[in-house]
């Protein structure tokens, strides 16, 4: 009899179980939604704290002067040297080429103590964004690095008055005549002679490989920070990185284990940073500009205007003339003042954006397109999908004019 009653109640029991599951699923969705809302609110409050200065921070607020900074962030072999050099040629900019090399080198030679690399970088950037250079070990490394004869003009501000007696264009200019880079001399030149500090840093040298780390060093009312996130076609980045020696293949040429590991790691970092940017409220996302290298290479003067508008800099004819000449040149035109190969920005940039197409192995391209599919989709890069006809036809660009990440921004 009990079994008979149980059978009669089976539909009711099943209905109850289904209702419970639906209700549980609904409650779970609500909890997930609330947790996401909490995280978004927390993210917003954190960035409100970091960026509480607001748009007016580009200028002097009352008696307090706010120091403006712009940080170019990218992976190596993405065109960041050209991007940085654009700002390097503006007379209002105190530009530093890869300044995180200094704490990286200092940390490698550091013995003892409780400081780690993340702490050293945070302290260095916190000071740099205020034109303060108070670490003697880093200052000593900077003196050696920025005065190298191998790349005399990687920072025109550091190679010009008041830090040097003559300008780079003067025949009498000689790095041996430049003044020692003391904390006072460097800080005074940066603070009193230039309106904007611009640095270019590689993602690999940023603790946690995240833009968020950069912004955490700007957490003060007396500094204003913006970021240009420079992204290039991963197929170009990875193949160039292999050629220059950023990584080596393991397991034989056909295994391409180095390409598999390197492409996965770099594209994962790009993907995570893009997701971080996407989640920001519109008002805070305005402080970040995604710049695709291919757009800069194809339309340098148009992109120059957009970059300088973002940085609140006037577009000067001298910079336009230099950029046009530089992007319509050749690597053979590099000379001593341009520095070593990695610091010279002269090239035919239409050729540069397509160079990987005739230098990469099809299997290599296949691996990169697999590991970087999401980034390529977000940034509008067209996969060749093993089509040799598409790969070799250079009249067909492998990037679309519009792309998803472009629509995240108001500028």
Secondary structure, 3 states (H helix, E strand, C coil): CHHHHHHHHHHHHHHHHHHHHHHHHHHHHHHHHHHHHHHHHHHHHHHHHHCCCCHHHHCCECCECCEEEEEEEECCCCCHHHHHHHHHCCCCEEEEECCHHHHHHHHHCCCCCCCCHHHHHHHHHHHHCCCCCCCHHHHHHHHHHHCCHHHCCCCCCCCCCCCCCCCCCCCCCCHHHCCCCCHHHHHHHHHHHCCEEEEEEEHHHCHHHCHHHHHHCCCCCCEEEEEEEEECCHHHHHHHHHHHCCCCCCCCCCCCHHHHHHHHHHHHHHHHHHHHHHCCCHHHHCCEEEEEHHHHHHCHHHHHHHHHHHCCCCCCHHHHHHHHHHHECCHHHCCHHHCCCCCCCCCEHHHHHHHHHHCCCHHHHHHHHHHCHHHHHHHCECCCCCCHHHHHCCCCCCECCCCHHHHHCCC
